[in-house]
C-alpha cells in the first residue's frame, strides 16, 4: 500500500500540484454525489496516484473549490501528462459541468478492457483488479455518503484503492492489446474522450415520463409537478426523491388532489410542500384550477423522428438493402474475429447511423479499417456504405 496523503487546504493542494506537475502520468478518480444526499451533482473528493503516493484532495473544506483547485485543473488539462482513469466519462462530464475543465491525454482502463473483445459488458474496477491482478479490494464504501465529514479511514482506503492499481492495470491491458494488434484502437477511443462535453438536458422530465408511460395529455401536469418538486429540492438542497418519489409523481398526475386540503392530506409529500407558498402552487395544479400549457414543439433538428420512418418507396428499399449489407458484414466480423468485436464495430446504433450518415462519417478509423477489410475479404462493396444516404 502506498502512503496516503489527505489534503484539505489550498496551500497543501498547490504544493502537491507542483510535485505532480513533473510526473509523466497520474492515476485519477473522483468521488461525487449525484442527487443522492444533496441537490445536484457535487464533487466530494479527488484521488490522484503518482506511482508512489496517493493524494486525497478534499474540496469540501475549501472556500472556493473552482479557484483553489486550479493547480489540479492545470494538471488535468496538461497534454504532456497522461491521466489514467477507469470508466471516466462520468468524471470528465462532472469536471466540465461544474468547473469547465477538459481533461487531456486520457487512458481509460475500461476502454482498454472493452477493446480486448472478451465481453459485451462494462467491467467494474473491483472486478478488473481481481481478474487481472488477483487482488480483491473492499468495495463496501461505494455507496457511502461522500459529502459527510469527517471521512472514515475505511472511506480513505476505498478512495485510495480506486487509483492505486490503475498504472498496473493500464500496462497489463496495453500489453494484451498490443499482442492482438489493437493498440491503435485504444489510442483512437481514448483520444475521443477528450471531446466529451456536458450538455444540459432542458427537459429532464421527459426521461421519467417515458418510464411511467405518461400520455401526451398528462404531460403538462407531469412537467409542472416535476418542476415544482425540483424547485423545492433545490431550495432545501436535497435530492428530489426526498421531496417525493418518482412513483408518487406519476400517481399524483393520474389521481390529482382536488383542493388545498386534499394536498395537505396527500401521503408521501415533504412537509414544506404543505406550507405556503408551495401549497398554493400545488392547489393551482388541481383539476378545477390547472391551466395546461402544452409542451413546446422542438426545432426540426431536435425532433426524435427516426430517419428510416421518413423514407418510402425506392428510398426505403435502398435503405433496407444498406442495412442488410451491414448485417451481413457484422456476421462476417463475428465469424472472422468474434461477436464482441462485431458489436463494437456495428452495434445497433452504429448500423442505424451508418445507414443515414455513411461509414466514413460515423466510424473511427480502426472501425472503418475492419469494415473495409471484411468487405474486401468477402467480396462485398464497402464503397456503397461509405457516404451519406441520398
N, C-alpha and C positions, 0 to 999 in steps of 0.2 A: 504494500500500500504506500502510495506517495504521501508526502506531507501535505496536509490540508491547511490553507490559509483562508481565514474568514475576514473579509474586508467590509467595513461599514462607513468609512469616511472618504470624502473627496481626495484628501491628501494621500491616503493609502492607495486608493484606486489609481491616481495619477502616477504614483511611484511605480506600481506594478506594471502599468501600461508602458512605462519607459523600459522596463526589463523585457516585456513581451514583444516589444517592437523589434528586437534583434533576433527573434526566433523565426525559423523558416516555416513552421506550421504550428497551428493551435487546434486542440480539440475543444469544441464549443457546444454548449447546450443551454437551454433556458427552461426555467420553471415559471409558469404563468397561470393565472386564474382566468378561466373563460366562462363567466356567468355562473359560477358555482357558489361562491361565497360573497362576491360583491358584484355591483353592476359593471358591465362591460368586460373588456379584456385588459388585465392588469399584470405587468411584469413583476415577478416576485423574487427572482434570483437569476444570476448569470454564472455559469460554471465554465471555467477555462483550464485546460491542461496543456502544459508546455513540454511534456516529456519527462519532467522531473517533479514539478509541483502542481497541485490542484488549487486553483483560486476560486473561492466562492464570493462573488461580488453582490452585496445586498443593496438593492435600490430603495428599500422601504425606509431606512433612516435618513435618506438624503432629502434635502430641501427642494432641489430642482434636478431630478434624475436626468432629464433630457440634456441639460447643460453639464452637470457634474460627471456624467458618464461619457462625455465627448471623447476623452482619450481612448476609451474602449471602442467607441464607434469608429474612430480613425483606424484602429487595427482591423476592424471588420471590413472597412472599405478598402484597405490597402491590398492591391492586387499582387504584391510581392510575397504576401504571407498566405499560405494555404490554410483554409479553415475546414476541419473535418467535423462533420455532423453525422447524426443518424436520423433519417426521416425529417429533413429540415424545413419542409415547406411551411408548417405552422409557425416555426420560429422566425423565418425570414418575412413571412406576412405580418407577424406581430411587430417586428422591428420597423417595417415600412409604415404600417398603420400608425404606430404610436410615436415614432421618432424620425421617420423619413430616412432610415438607414438602409442602404442597399449593399448587401454583402457581396464581396468579390472573391473569386478563386475558391470555389467550394468543391469538396469531395464529400459525397453522401454515401455512407456505407449501405444504406437501404437501397439506393440506386444500384450500387455495385452488386449487391446480392441478387436483386431482381434480374440483372443482365446476365447472371450465370445461367438463367433459364431452368432453374430447378423447381420452381414453384410459382403459381399464379398470385399468391397472397403476399401482402407486405408482411415482413417479419419484425417482431418487436426486438428492441435492443437486448433484452434479457435472453430471449431465445437464441439470438445470433451469437451472443457471448458464449452461451452454453454449447451451441452446436460447433462453433469454430474454435473456441479456446478451452472448452471443457470445464468452464468455471460457472458455478451457479451463484448469481447475485440476488440479494434480497430485494424484492420489488414491493415490499409491504407498505412503503410510504408513498406509493404512486398517487393515491387519491387523497392524501392528507391536505390540510389547509396550508398552502404555501405562503399565504399572506399573514398568517398568525405569527407573532413574535413573543418570546424568543424561539428560534428554530431548535428542535431537539437534536441530540447527537445522532440519532437514527436518521433524521432528515438530512443532516450534513453528509453522512456516509452514503446515503442513497444518491444524493446530488453528485457527490464525487465519483461514484461508480458510473454515472451517466457519461462521463468524459474520460475516465481513467483508461479504458480499453480501446478507445477509438483509433489510435495510431496502429496498434497491433492488428485490429480488425481490418483497417483500410489496407495495410500492407499485405496481409494474407489474401484478401479478396482481390487486390491488384494482381498478385501472382497468379491466382486462378484465372482471372480474366485474360491475362497475357498468354497463359498456356492455351486458351481457347481462341486466341486471336481477336479478342474483343476489347482491347484497351481503348481503341478509338470510339467504340460505342459509349463507354463510360465517360470519356472526355467530352463527347458531344452532349450527353444527357446532363452532366454536371455543369457544363458551360451554360446550358439553357436555364439552369436555376437562377443565374444572375439576373435574368429578365423577369422573374416572378414579382408581381406587384399586387398590392392590396387594392381592391375595388369595392367601394361601399355599395351595399345592397340597399337600394332606395325603397324596396317593397319586401322586406323580410317576412312579412305576414303571409305572403303567397306560398312560401315553403310549407308552413304549418297548415294553411288552408287546404293544400293539396293532400296532405297526410290525413286530414279529418274529412275529406270529401265535401268541403263546403261548396254549396251550389252558387252560381252567379248571383242569384237574388239575395243570398245570405252574406255575400262578401262585404258589402259596405258596413254592415253592423259588425261583422267579424273584425274588419280592419279597424274601425273606430274603437272597439273594445280592446283590441290588441294594443293600439297606440296609447290609450288611456292607462292600461296596465304598465306599459313601458315608461310613461311619464312619471308615474308614482315610483316605479322601481328605481329610476334614475335619481329622483329626489331623495329616496331612502338609502341610496347606494346599496341596494340589494338586488339579487338576480330576479327577473320577472316571475320565475316559478314560485318565489316566496310571497308574491302578491296574490296570485292564484295560479293553479296548474293549467297546462295546456288542455287537458281533458275537460276541465271546468270551463275553459274559454269556449269550446265548441258546444258544451251543454247550455251555456247561457245564451248563445246565439239561437239555439233551437227551442229553448224554453225560457224566454226572457222575462225577468220580473217586471210587473206592470206598474209599480209605483215606488216611491222612495222607501216606504215602509217594507215593501217586498224585497227591495235591495238590502235593507238593513237586516232582514231575516235570512238572506241567502247564505248558504253554507260555503265554507272554503275561501272566503274573501278576507284579505288583510283588513284589520280594524280601521286603518286610516282611510280606506275607501268608503267607510260608512260614516265619515265625518265630512263637513264642508271643507273645501269646495267640491271634493270628489263625489259626494253623494248627489249633489245637483247634476253633475256631469253624467253620472250613472242614470239618474232619473230621465235625463234627456234621451237616453238610449232605449227607454221603454217603448213598447209598440205604439201607444197613443201619441207619443211625443217625437219619435225618431223621424228625422228627415234624411232619407238616404241620398248620399252623394255618390254617383256612380264612379267606378274606377276609371281613371283617365285612359284613353286609348294610347298605347305605346307607339313611339315612332316606328315607321315601317322596318327600319333596320333592327329593331329590338323585338319584333313580333316573333313568337316561337311557333313558326309555321313551317313544318318540315319541307325541305327542298323537294323531296320526291312527290309530295302531295300537290305541288304546284304544276306537275307535269301531266300531260295526257298524250294520247296518240303516238306518233312516231318518237317524240322525245322520251316518253315514258318507256317505250320499248328499248331505246338505246341506253337509257339509264339502267334498265334491268339487265341488259347484256353486259354493261360495265360491272355491275355488281356480281354477276355470275363469273366473270373473268377473275375478279378479285377473290372470290370464294374458292375458285379452282386453284389460284396461286397460293392461297392460305393452306389448302390441303397439301399442296406440293411442299411448302415450307415445313409443315408438320411432319411429312414423311422424310424430307431431306435432313432436317435438324431435329426439331421436336415441337410439340404443341404449345409449350410455353413461349418459345421464341416466335412462333407463328402469331401468337396473340399480341406480342409486343410490337410486331410489325403491322398486323392487320386486326386490331381489335374492332369490335362492332362500331365504335365511334369513329375510328380512323377510316373504316370502309365507307361509312356514310359521308365523311368529309372528302375522301378521295373522289367519290362519285361526283360530287359537286365542284370541288376546287382543284382536283388533279393531284397526283402524287408528288410532283415537283414542288408544289407549294405546301403540302400538308406534312410530308415526312422529313425526318432528319436525314443527313447524308448516309449514315450507316444503314438506316431502314431502306432507303432508295437502292442502295447497293445490293442488299439481299433480294429485294423485289425484282430488280433488273436482272440479276444473275439467275434467279429462279426462272424468270420468264425465258431467258435465253436457253437455259438448260432443257426446258420443256417445250421449246419452240412455240412460245406464246408472245403476244405483242405488247411489250411494256409501253411502247410509244403511244398506244391508244388510251393509256391511263395517265399519261404524264401531265397533260394540260387541263385547264378547267373545262367543265361540260359546256358545250354550246349547242 
